[in-house]
Amino acid sequence: MKIYEDRQAPNPRRVRIFLAEKGIEMRFEQVEFMAAEHKTGDFKVKNPLQEVPVLELDDGTHLSETVAICRYFEGLYPDPPLLGQPGDALDLARTDMWQRRIEFKILAPVVAAFRHLHPAMAPFQVPQVREWGEANTETAGSMLDWLDQELANRPYMAGVRYSIADITALVAVDFARVAHIKPLEGRSHLARWHGAVSARDSAKA
Ligand SMILES: N[C@@H](CCC(=O)N[C@@H](CS)C(=O)NCC(=O)O)C(=O)O
């Protein structure tokens, strides 16, 4: 079993943190984004969308989509639960709600800002639209303000326990800096949360 990834890319980091939280050892093979290695015909067989991460099982089965890969490992290694408390319908749904909100409302605009504004992304992001990058920078900022307020009354994104929602948020916040967005400035609750989740060993993944 192994995972194809690019160590610099945000989505593969979500999987690495998830695996680290569960103490799962994994083999990784690097697919260099900047060398367009994910655009080869060979990689297209593994994922027709030509994106990482991709999990390859020993029988040759391929699984992509970060959350799907995490769900697979949650099924195999339920402890600690990171997708919500098993058997608690509300906790499972709430964790899913926050994971999705953070993925679509924060990570997505942060990535769009990076892709549409960073000169190094021009060959990959065609067309690269500066105005769209700037609009996403603004969206990411207002969504981070909202998240900061949400965290005023609870320790973690989905409630009282660390979950996949924290993993997605940590990756989004750290990647925001790469996209020249200052995610923690003036956001004290988010900064407190970021300090706590960054102190976990898994954050180094
Ligand atoms: N929805 C996918 C998104 C994966 C994705 O966008 N991966 C990026 C790296 S973070 C990628 O491989 N992009 C390739 C490209 O845009 O050409 C997931 O959750 O895994």
The ligand as a Gaussian input file, in Angstrom:
#p B3LYP/6-31G(d) Opt

LIG

0 1
 N      -10.879000      17.082000      -4.091000
 C       -9.527000      16.580000      -4.130000
 C       -8.610000      17.739000      -4.500000
 C       -7.194000      17.268000      -4.739000
 C       -6.334000      18.384000      -5.277000
 O       -6.812000      19.443000      -5.712000
 N       -5.035000      18.147000      -5.236000
 C       -4.111000      19.114000      -5.746000
 C       -2.915000      19.194000      -4.821000
 S       -3.408000      19.882000      -3.251000
 C       -3.630000      18.644000      -7.108000
 O       -3.184000      17.524000      -7.241000
 N       -3.766000      19.488000      -8.113000
 C       -3.297000      19.160000      -9.418000
 C       -3.632000      20.201000     -10.426000
 O       -4.379000      21.102000     -10.103000
 O       -3.147000      20.098000     -11.549000
 C       -9.149000      15.965000      -2.786000
 O       -9.813000      16.286000      -1.808000
 O       -8.208000      15.160000      -2.693000

